[in-house]
Amino acid sequence: MSFWTSHPVSAAYVHIPFCVRKCTYCDFISFACNDRNKHQAYVDALLNEISSAAAFYRKSCPALLRPLQSLFFGGGTPTVPEPRQIVRILTHLRRTFGLAPDCECTIEANPGTVTLDRLELYRSAGINRLSFGLQAIQPHLLSLLGRIHTAGDFRTNVLAARDAGFTNISADILIGLPRQTLRDVRQTVAEICSLPLTHLSFYSLILEEGTPLAAAHDAGKIVLPTEASERAQYHLVRRSLAASGFSQYEISNSARPGYTCRHNQVYWQALPYWGFGVAAHSYVAGIRSGNTTNLDHYLCLFGPARPGDAHQIPCAADTAVPADWQTARPAATVTEIIDRAEAMREMMLLGLRLTEGVRDSDFRERFSESLFSVFSAEIDQLSRQGLIVKNHDRIRLSLRGLDLANQAFRLFVG
């Protein structure tokens, strides 16, 4: 077996699709739902999916199984269900896959959905990293985005997390928002730097089709900033964070020393990962798959038996997929079989997101070839355009390349 089909899987993503209210820019699979019975039914189904996958791979590919080095609860808002539901999932993953003693265990949270008591329960259960969805601190921007919290809620929750024993606390913000100014961005970053945060993700707004914010833009009710304005905001964030002791390690992520996000680096290094829950994606043994986005269908597949209701999702026909794979993962459909050439391209495309770039020694270890030979034409073109910096063992995006990253990535799309 090749590296990308036999490499042990040490990361897992668990999707919790419930939230208090759907944000105006969000196109993730999430549902405004505070029904505790629905939450419990969903977690029951999740545990069954985890058991099914673990049993299948333990029998068919035991070399893939290893204790998890990173675990990420995303959503939705995973802090909406009762903490005991998250503890149930953690306990089950510990029993089925195992958790490494130093496992990075992250839970996403929206300000206003946690209390000191909840945070202490998460911490005692083994969660050691929090990721707060802040987005902005200005009331008019929070209202535009449909957020349920205030800047004060964010500050209160971060300080409560510190008091609960969390030392690894992250936040997300958005730039490029309608009516967002450089002053707004400067104030938001200043607030972040005044708090005990160790990590920040800063993303440019993307208007997703079907969201209220996209509809408002199409109707001419809101106007996005110019590309020059959005880039000025991006560079302001980078400079401000650097001045406060954060180091940028990925296009849209900076961290204090020792606090880079281990889980997200699995994605950027094109390594395999488990995905559990409605709409969750997995990349295991060279198979990229995605679960059904229909919550009721997911509950039917993994909930109590309902004769005549449950049915498998048709799997893309491909001889690389084991015959009994669909039985073990009935909620999933194959989206792509990753062959060697595609795995090479993905390592370059995703790895160039990291500020350290891609090391040739890592590429050689995975593919027994040099990236400078396999992608000589692409590297020469990017060098001529000033989009990358290269030395004897690695290539990385230049400062110009950070602004024109999509232009560089296109060369590695198959």
VOGU-3710 file (C-alpha; in Angstrom, 3 decimals, decimal comma):
1> msfwtshpvs> 0,000/0,000/0,000  1,131/3,545/-0,651  1,672/6,262/1,951  -1,657/7,986/1,469  -3,685/4,760/1,637  -1,863/3,176/4,597  -0,885/6,148/6,779  -2,475/5,896/10,266  -5,363/8,279/10,870  -4,781/10,396/13,966
11> aayvhipfcv> -7,356/13,198/13,645  -11,136/13,251/13,889  -13,764/15,902/13,216  -17,203/15,637/14,844  -20,008/17,769/13,449  -22,632/19,102/15,854  -25,229/20,771/13,591  -27,273/22,673/16,188  -27,155/26,411/16,851  -29,209/29,103/18,573
21> rkctycdfis> -29,853/31,036/15,381  -28,586/30,714/11,831  -26,158/33,502/10,897  -26,826/35,515/7,745  -23,554/34,464/6,045  -23,527/30,786/7,045  -23,985/28,005/4,508  -22,789/25,203/6,797  -25,202/22,371/7,541  -26,667/23,659/10,791
31> facndrnkhq> -30,105/24,037/12,307  -31,533/26,395/14,921  -32,669/23,815/17,461  -32,791/23,776/21,248  -34,718/20,496/21,531  -32,811/18,354/24,043  -34,494/15,178/22,819  -33,281/15,904/19,279  -29,797/16,578/20,627  -29,767/13,236/22,442
41> ayvdallnei> -31,084/11,349/19,416  -28,342/12,894/17,307  -25,604/11,933/19,745  -27,022/8,400/19,931  -26,712/8,219/16,132  -23,191/9,647/16,235  -22,040/6,977/18,655  -23,452/4,305/16,346  -21,664/5,787/13,347  -18,366/5,911/15,246
51> ssaaafyrks> -18,765/2,282/16,349  -19,581/1,154/12,813  -16,553/2,857/11,283  -14,170/1,690/14,007  -15,326/-1,931/13,681  -14,958/-1,909/9,896  -11,448/-0,467/9,817  -10,285/-2,551/12,780  -11,169/-5,617/10,730  -10,154/-4,469/7,235
61> cpallrplqs> -7,259/-2,026/7,808  -6,048/-2,202/11,432  -2,840/-0,363/10,498  -4,903/2,806/10,000  -6,078/2,900/13,604  -4,134/4,796/16,213  -5,041/6,935/19,241  -6,261/10,342/18,131  -3,738/13,166/18,291  -6,392/15,784/17,559
71> lffgggtptv> -10,145/15,954/17,928  -12,303/18,860/16,776  -15,957/19,482/17,632  -17,335/21,865/14,996  -20,744/22,985/13,839  -23,168/24,604/14,118  -22,434/25,481/17,722  -21,246/22,429/19,667  -21,830/24,255/22,954  -25,613/24,388/22,362
81> peprqivril> -26,335/20,768/23,464  -25,852/19,909/27,135  -22,170/19,312/28,011  -22,959/15,721/29,001  -23,723/14,982/25,346  -20,238/16,102/24,345  -18,802/14,042/27,215  -20,638/10,984/25,868  -18,985/11,433/22,469  -15,555/11,961/24,030
91> thlrrtfgla> -15,925/8,862/26,187  -16,987/6,765/23,203  -14,099/7,958/21,039  -11,717/7,181/23,869  -13,080/3,627/23,987  -13,217/2,977/20,235  -10,203/4,812/18,801  -8,322/5,956/21,886  -7,068/9,449/22,675  -3,357/10,183/22,927
101> pdcectiean> -2,315/11,582/26,339  -1,528/14,931/24,686  -4,500/14,918/22,294  -5,476/18,424/21,203  -9,228/18,457/21,836  -11,019/21,553/20,497  -14,612/22,649/20,803  -16,068/25,588/18,892  -18,204/27,983/20,924  -20,217/31,085/20,243
111> pgtvtldrle> -19,948/33,790/22,902  -23,054/33,741/25,029  -23,502/29,941/24,862  -21,120/28,997/27,686  -20,901/29,608/31,419  -18,128/28,991/33,913  -19,855/25,770/35,020  -20,093/24,488/31,444  -16,493/25,396/30,736  -15,326/23,561/33,841
121> lyrsaginrl> -17,253/20,466/32,729  -15,642/20,570/29,277  -12,208/21,000/30,801  -12,637/18,136/33,273  -13,816/15,869/30,426  -10,600/16,410/28,479  -11,337/19,314/26,168  -8,266/21,538/26,263  -8,800/24,046/23,450  -11,631/26,524/22,835
131> sfglqaiqph> -12,384/28,324/19,578  -14,738/31,291/19,928  -16,596/32,672/16,924  -16,211/36,402/17,512  -16,262/37,780/13,914  -16,257/41,445/15,026  -16,873/43,597/18,105  -18,917/46,396/16,510  -22,677/46,091/17,204  -23,677/47,085/13,666
141> llsllgriht> -21,448/44,379/12,146  -22,631/41,717/14,591  -26,219/42,629/13,730  -25,469/42,445/10,002  -24,029/38,958/10,474  -26,939/37,762/12,611  -24,720/37,047/15,603  -26,349/36,517/18,997  -23,569/37,943/21,169  -21,932/41,240/22,067
151> agdfrtnvla> -18,281/42,154/22,488  -18,933/42,084/26,224  -20,156/38,482/26,022  -16,943/37,544/24,236  -14,723/39,157/26,852  -16,722/37,595/29,701  -16,530/34,121/28,161  -12,799/34,309/27,417  -12,030/35,331/30,992  -14,330/32,577/32,288
161> ardagftnis> -12,463/30,067/30,104  -9,185/31,187/31,660  -10,705/30,778/35,122  -11,892/27,287/34,161  -8,309/26,287/33,390  -8,110/26,745/29,625  -4,723/27,948/28,423  -5,343/27,438/24,697  -8,080/29,812/23,510  -8,679/30,834/19,906
171> adiliglprq> -11,021/33,246/18,147  -12,287/33,737/14,592  -12,871/37,118/12,983  -14,111/38,204/9,565  -12,728/40,954/7,360  -14,050/42,388/4,115  -17,515/42,969/5,576  -19,979/45,530/4,236  -19,500/48,846/6,061  -16,411/47,523/7,865
181> tlrdvrqtva> -13,588/50,048/8,164  -9,902/49,816/8,959  -10,716/51,366/12,316  -13,226/48,603/13,000  -10,622/45,947/12,235  -7,984/47,696/14,332  -10,355/47,867/17,312  -11,322/44,197/16,982  -7,702/43,024/16,879  -6,806/45,305/19,787
191> eicslplthl> -9,573/43,701/21,857  -8,252/40,247/21,001  -4,701/41,167/21,921  -5,868/42,528/25,291  -7,253/39,102/26,279  -5,544/35,771/27,110  -5,937/34,414/23,583  -3,321/32,194/21,992  -4,609/31,900/18,419  -6,575/33,902/15,853
201> sfyslileeg> -8,157/32,931/12,547  -8,936/35,852/10,236  -11,010/35,061/7,177  -12,250/37,234/4,350  -16,010/37,165/3,907  -17,227/34,940/1,087  -20,819/35,427/0,018  -22,286/31,938/-0,264  -25,225/31,351/-2,581  -28,498/30,869/-0,738
211> tplaaahdag> -27,557/32,840/2,373  -29,475/35,972/3,475  -26,333/38,077/3,193  -25,785/37,003/-0,419  -29,436/37,781/-1,190  -29,064/41,242/0,352  -25,992/41,856/-1,797  -27,750/40,681/-4,955  -30,621/43,038/-4,164  -28,227/45,963/-3,816
221> kivlptease> -28,915/46,412/-0,111  -25,278/45,952/0,914  -21,982/46,646/-0,843  -18,734/44,802/-0,264  -15,498/46,757/0,183  -13,114/46,998/-2,737  -10,395/44,397/-3,129  -7,833/47,057/-2,167  -9,757/47,810/1,041  -10,071/44,140/1,923
231> raqyhlvrrs> -6,333/43,598/1,356  -5,538/46,618/3,529  -7,602/45,049/6,323  -5,789/41,738/5,881  -2,360/43,340/6,144  -3,456/45,384/9,152  -4,433/42,181/10,966  -1,109/40,522/10,112  0,954/43,505/11,273  -1,059/44,070/14,445
241> laasgfsqye> -0,843/40,451/15,505  2,887/40,281/14,793  3,424/43,378/16,945  1,584/41,611/19,786  3,672/38,443/19,701  1,627/36,293/17,310  3,339/34,509/14,428  1,500/33,864/11,185  1,764/30,181/10,280  -0,960/29,932/7,609
251> isnsarpgyt> -2,611/32,328/5,179  -5,431/33,134/7,609  -4,057/31,970/10,973  -1,635/33,311/13,546  -0,691/31,945/16,955  1,469/32,652/19,934  4,557/30,389/20,132  3,543/26,782/20,762  -0,150/27,282/19,983  -0,585/26,519/16,295
261> crhnqvywqa> -3,729/24,468/15,656  -2,626/20,861/15,384  -5,937/19,723/13,918  -6,050/22,197/11,050  -2,469/21,364/10,137  -3,641/17,830/9,387  -5,788/19,305/6,614  -3,068/21,610/5,309  -0,530/18,785/5,246  -3,003/16,652/3,251
271> lpywgfgvaa> -3,013/13,925/5,908  -5,980/11,585/6,514  -8,772/12,277/9,015  -12,017/10,805/10,260  -15,277/12,738/9,961  -18,389/11,863/11,967  -21,862/13,363/11,952  -24,272/14,785/9,417  -22,406/16,473/6,513  -19,002/15,484/7,932
281> hsyvagirsg> -16,229/14,609/5,493  -13,544/11,945/5,848  -10,299/11,219/4,043  -9,223/7,684/4,897  -7,215/5,124/2,897  -7,247/7,296/-0,201  -11,044/7,666/-0,170  -12,560/11,117/0,300  -16,193/10,829/1,334  -18,967/13,013/2,676
291> nttnldhylc> -21,936/12,126/4,871  -25,519/12,922/4,006  -26,553/16,525/4,661  -30,104/15,444/5,563  -30,425/15,324/9,357  -33,532/13,134/9,393  -31,890/10,697/6,990  -28,784/10,555/9,193  -30,890/9,869/12,288  -32,747/7,170/10,387
301> lfgparpgda> -29,546/5,448/9,288  -27,913/5,348/12,720  -30,853/5,658/15,083  -33,228/2,936/16,321  -34,096/0,458/13,576  -37,062/1,492/11,461  -37,766/-1,288/8,940  -38,423/0,108/5,511  -37,067/3,577/6,301  -33,289/3,212/6,356
311> hqipcaadta> -31,457/2,892/3,104  -27,891/3,341/1,983  -26,738/6,251/-0,103  -25,593/5,061/-3,545  -21,816/4,897/-3,550  -19,825/6,100/-6,523  -18,750/2,967/-8,376  -15,012/2,483/-8,149  -12,930/-0,660/-7,762  -10,717/1,110/-5,189
321> vpadwqtarp> -13,592/1,107/-2,700  -13,841/-2,098/-0,607  -17,033/-4,019/-1,339  -18,290/-3,782/2,245  -17,290/-0,138/2,764  -20,794/1,201/2,100  -22,292/-1,188/4,649  -19,927/0,111/7,314  -20,412/3,767/6,354  -24,024/3,959/5,141
331> aatvteiidr> -24,351/7,740/5,520  -21,393/8,442/3,242  -20,935/8,709/-0,480  -17,542/8,649/-2,161  -16,661/12,035/-3,546  -13,226/11,170/-4,883  -10,640/8,410/-5,047  -7,263/10,045/-4,494  -4,616/8,502/-6,717  -0,905/9,174/-6,464
341> aeamremmll> -0,861/12,099/-8,895  -3,781/13,797/-7,145  -2,196/13,209/-3,726  0,952/14,976/-4,960  -1,038/17,972/-6,205  -2,989/18,202/-2,970  0,143/18,185/-0,848  1,380/21,191/-2,821  -1,919/23,059/-3,009  -2,713/22,687/0,687
351> glrltegvrd> 0,859/22,885/1,949  1,439/26,234/0,291  -1,193/27,679/2,612  1,355/27,289/5,408  3,862/30,113/5,712  6,662/27,562/6,003  5,502/26,044/2,728  6,266/22,503/1,585  9,535/20,741/2,366  11,062/18,571/-0,308
361> sdfrerfses> 12,188/16,045/2,317  8,565/15,592/3,422  7,449/15,235/-0,192  10,177/12,651/-0,855  9,214/10,670/2,251  5,637/10,434/1,013  6,211/9,886/-2,717  9,901/8,913/-3,173  10,304/11,774/-5,626  11,382/15,397/-5,401
371> lfsvfsaeid> 8,737/18,101/-5,654  11,274/20,115/-7,645  11,246/17,379/-10,309  7,543/16,558/-10,304  6,448/20,204/-10,421  9,428/21,846/-12,094  7,305/23,694/-14,672  4,842/24,996/-12,078  7,617/26,099/-9,735  9,445/27,923/-12,532
381> qlsrqglivk> 6,245/29,766/-13,495  5,486/30,782/-9,905  9,076/31,935/-9,419  8,919/34,122/-12,529  5,687/35,665/-11,232  7,235/36,350/-7,829  4,599/34,282/-6,025  6,942/31,869/-4,249  10,279/31,799/-2,492  12,347/28,653/-2,881
391> nhdrirlslr> 15,541/27,250/-1,445  17,224/23,869/-1,570  14,618/22,091/0,575  11,307/23,962/0,408  9,071/26,379/-1,415  6,679/28,833/0,210  4,480/31,709/-0,850  6,098/35,142/-0,978  4,375/38,197/0,516  2,997/38,858/-2,955
401> gldlanqafr> 1,952/35,204/-3,119  -0,104/35,557/0,065  -2,222/38,160/-1,709  -2,459/36,149/-4,923  -2,622/32,683/-3,380  -5,509/31,460/-5,528  -3,465/32,239/-8,617  -0,707/29,966/-7,294  -3,099/27,224/-6,180  -4,698/26,965/-9,614
411> lfvg> -1,512/25,470/-11,028  -1,930/22,429/-8,795  -5,591/21,746/-9,467  -5,973/18,579/-11,512
//
